Amino acid sequence: MPYHDKQHLSDLLHLLQQYGLQEAVICPGSRSAPLTLAFARQSQIRTSTAVDERAAAYIALGKSLASQQATALICTSGTALLNFAPAVAEAFYLRIPMLVLSADRPAAWVDQLDGQTIRQDQILAKHTVFSATLPERGDTDLDRWHAGRLVQEAWHKAHRLRGPVHLNIPLREPLYEALPSSNDLPKALQWQAPLPQTQLPTALRERWLQAKSILLVGGQQAPNAALQAVIDQVIKDPRVVLLSEPVNNLQGGIEQHEAICTTKPAHLQADLLVSWGEQVVAKQLKIWLRGYPAAEHWRIDADAQLADPFRQLQLLVGVTPLEFFTSVAELPMGSGDYQLHWKQAEAAIHHKIQPFFKDLVFGDLYVMAQIAKHLGPNDALQLGNSTPIRYWQLLPQPAAPAWLHANRGTSGIDGVNSTALGFASKVKNATWLVTGDLSFVYDLNAFSSSERPSNLKIIVINNGGGDIFRLIDGPSTQPERETFFATPRTIDLQALAKGWGLTSYLATDALSLQQGLTQLRKSTECCVLEVQTEPLTNQSVYKAYQQLIKSNA
Ligand SMILES: Cc1ncc(C[n+]2csc(CCOP(=O)(O)OP(=O)(O)O)c2C)c(N)n1
């Protein structure tokens, strides 16, 4: 039976509605008009728009991060789609579901010197967990079944394999006709999750029980109260040590591990290392673990993805961290002093750095310490990928926000504003973004979004360009450092913020910083606090901190 040639698009929308898709971020375009109109003319799925595809994709990433559900992301054909790539790569490495719906020209026009026509099929394949091109027409039973099957496969893979998926959708003209309705719309395929396996095999139980020192290293992950509760139990065992990485959103572990690992402590080498989650930010920890490998390394990953960040993996355990630690929590506790040794090492660091932080002069590290004091347990915090995330690891008392996030999957300084904006639009928590001046300017198109979440509070640390290059070994000592690395620019951030209709405040010293933080807290609209700091001061503070950590004092 012949149907309308775009019947498969009506099916697509209907299927996504059945799956409970919450949001679609739409980038304006003509080839994508049938998709845009389909989403715009329904009310079940929330829609927003953003002109810059790179920003839109990061906004969708922020939304998916907050909801842990795929957000649909729609664009027109051509380079528009390529601009989704950075956020798609980030979602791939953070294992965040995302659904890219790109409009395409009919295949006949590819490579025929037609405008906005590039080779879109599989263009994101290396960084998606599923990628397919829908049939060009949906007017036969076979084509409808084919397209519907791909839509369902995409949805399930995005959530079961956890990652971005791409459906490329070639569309013929006319593009502005209303989509057909139908009385035989497809029914979505459902999924039964595998039942959890709670018993640890005997061989693993014995190895766990025999280990004298067990180190738990969780990489980046969303907050997980159930996992936190069960890990709280597990770390009552004095043989077990948890390292609290800011982005793993786990509390109750050793926080100063970055400073501890700087001194390459051989006596803290573990019998058993258990790791899970995505990236670990702590560089010194990674270096130390690679140099002082544990006798055994188990990686916990329900999807059994083989990642060996510390180059010592021996066992991949195919269950979720919650399942693993639930079974471990039931085992009898051992005895020993491994945890005590880490706590002593941390106490020694605290002893060194507490007077240092008490006497800090106004500069980036001071600003970060004040922000940490200001944040409450219900706040969400997003950190820029340059110095903000690094400084955070140095703080003696980092705050424990409800959710700490940085785009550490693979992103650089791109998409920082957009991710925070997308995230803030999906949560009720006050969402604080701390970013650098270059990162902020790089992603100003975040504010091309039709959404301006009132709970988003942005702190831009204006230290005159990429201050990171003045701190780290390598660029900091090159004669080209300022011109080719730090690249300071004379930018009026207050005017830029104003240009985008953002309320902005300025801080230049301790007092105005306190006032600015209070103003941001009180604000009922999305606003920006620019904090100006001196690069030279930042440099000397950072150097002094490094020397202190390495000293035997
Ligand atoms: C997309 C991208 N381009 C380039 C870089 C290289 N890079 C790393 S840090 C940095 C400067 C960041 O400056 P700013 O945002 O002001 O932060 P600060 O270093 O002052 O904390 C640059 C350009 C990157 N990480 N990502």
The ligand as a Gaussian input file, in Angstrom:
#p B3LYP/6-31G(d) Opt

LIG

1 1
 C       39.095000      23.483000      21.421000
 C       40.442000      23.744000      22.039000
 N       41.317000      24.548000      21.412000
 C       42.507000      24.803000      21.967000
 C       42.856000      24.262000      23.169000
 C       44.218000      24.543000      23.767000
 N       44.084000      25.318000      25.036000
 C       44.179000      24.719000      26.219000
 S       43.993000      25.764000      27.494000
 C       43.816000      27.075000      26.472000
 C       43.654000      28.466000      27.036000
 C       42.480000      28.602000      27.926000
 O       42.396000      29.915000      28.376000
 P       41.289000      30.376000      29.392000
 O       39.975000      29.847000      28.990000
 O       41.378000      31.849000      29.545000
 O       41.651000      29.618000      30.738000
 P       42.899000      29.740000      31.743000
 O       44.045000      29.005000      31.115000
 O       43.223000      31.160000      31.945000
 O       42.407000      29.054000      32.932000
 C       43.879000      26.673000      25.134000
 C       43.766000      27.590000      23.979000
 C       41.912000      23.412000      23.786000
 N       42.134000      22.851000      24.959000
 N       40.721000      23.184000      23.218000

